[in-house]
Amino acid sequence: MRDFQKPGRSAVYADNGMVATSHPLAAQTAIRLLQDGGNAVDAAIGAAVLLGLCEPQMTGLGGDLFALIKPAGDERIVALNGSGRAPAALDVEAMRALGPSVPVYGVEAVTLPGAVDAFCRLNADWGMLDLAQTLAPAIHYFDAGVPVAPRVARDWAEAGHLQHEARRHFLPGGTAPRAGDRFALPGQAEVLRRIARDGRAGFYEGEVAEDMVATLQALGGAHTLDDFAAVACDYSEPVSGQYRGHELIEHAPNGQGATALLLLNILSHFDLGAMDPFGAERTHLEAEATRLAYDARNRFLADADHVTRLAHMLAPDTAARLAALIDMDRAMAQVQPLSEQVHKDTIYITVVDRDRMAVSLIYSVFHSFGSGLASARFGIGFQNRGAGFTLETGHPNEAAGGKRPMHTIIPGMLRHEGRLTMPFGVMGGAYQPCGHARLVSNLVDYGLGPQAAIDAPRAFAGLFSGQDGLALETGYDSGTFAALAAKGHRMRWSAEPLGGAQAITLDSRGVLIGASDPRKDGCALGY
């Protein structure tokens, strides 16, 4: 991993439209759809679906999505929740008999896929192109295949939990592809043709749904055709908060966006701008605030129908009381550990079109290749979002049939004086709220441009890739590492990049400025 304190890639400037995402072919597809008369929603759908082939370890048709949309000519922001629910007949007591948590790579963790329903709803409500036209580039590549990118090959080689039919679909020749090897998913190309023709019915009904249900039931799942037919996304009001004159907009629960708002509310009680941006003082403060905010997340956030203390979590008094607990000279004792599984694998895309419609969309199967399971005939990889539940009795996020689990994926948007200034996202599972807060702080407290704010080294005080403690990327110096250890932190150098980010700034002059994380294979493109 390179030293992120050195100069990074250049930001991308354009007038007519812009996309930033984690794979160049997806970025190119989004621009092509904009140039063919589509809007930001069309471009986001077409590119996101393609990412299920380009980055199959991160996302796919068996996953979920969340989106924030700013319509053209309007500064309101609309939230769409495309996350699926547990099957109605989920047997929670049987899971408790297996152990203290939901089996991460078992069929018990497979929740209903919500993304396809959300893509169809977005197309119907906001798109300008026919769904078939929007999906055409993805269908081509799913059939023809794409060369595997370097970061994708790295992740693929570490995914050792692919099981049963998933090995046949995602391990061609029995091994993970190397960078440059061609990979195709012709079974999913056929599924996309059916969705292009029949809409959501092409996925949630008929042969595709029967393939998924038969596979899951053969593995002991409680999933039924009625469960699939009942999948439905829904619109909700975003949650938001102010940070030094800027407004951060996040998706409401069951996403964890409120955690980022609480974290920034805590940080607002300190003069971060007077601290070295990559020194021990700022890093210590962020680590302590993160632990406190995540403790609240673990206790309060769940399916929206089961969250009762969101207002308390976002109240200024709550942040003030938590900020008062931080000792700038000493790390606190570890607060409550995570009560849900967390992981780092997801894709994010943001698009702004010539009419300044903006989309912030995140789409994921949770762990790398999700549950490690796939349907027999069409090769739909199943997410393992059910691992986001807890089995703790009485907890708001306790697993139950028909319920949505707490989700790690969160799209974001920034506004200033009522005007959208930046749709953005930070990938990285549990890191995401911390990543949102750090990106906003880099922009607001330190005046970094969007690309520099993304390139800058990251730290995270939490569980990431199975390891705990305060992790630093190698862009930090050894003196900062030692100073943090002296404050009582359990320190480690991160063996891998901490997440990834994409952003588009809507400049006050009307210019679009795209920024894309070098930790991923992607880029920002404009025209």
ABEGO torsion letter per residue (X at the ends): XBBAABBBBBBBBBAABBBBBABAAAAAAAAAAAAAGBBAAAAAAAAAAAAAAABAAABEAABBBBBBBBBBGBABBBBBBABBBBBAABBAAAAAAAEABBBAABAAABBBBAAAAAAAAAAAAABABBAAAAAAAAAAAAAAEBBBBAAAAAAAAABAABBEAAAAAABBGGBBBBBGBBBBBAAAAAAAAAAAAAEAAAAABEAAAAAAAAAAAAAGBABBAAAAAABBBBBBBBBBBBBGGBBBBBBBOABAAAAAAAAAAAAAABBAAABBAABAAAAAAAAAAAAAAAAAAAAABBBAAABAAAAAAABAAAAAAAAAABBAABBBBBBBBBABBBBABBBBBBBBBAAGBBBBBBBBAEBBGEAGBBBAAAGBBBBAAAAABBABBGBAABBBBGBBBBBABBBBBBBBGGBBABBBBBBGEAAAAAAAAAAAAAAAAAGBBAAAAAABBBBBBEBBGGBBEBBBBAABBAAAAAAAAAAGBBBBBBABBBEBBBBBBBBAAGBBBBBBBAABABBBBBX
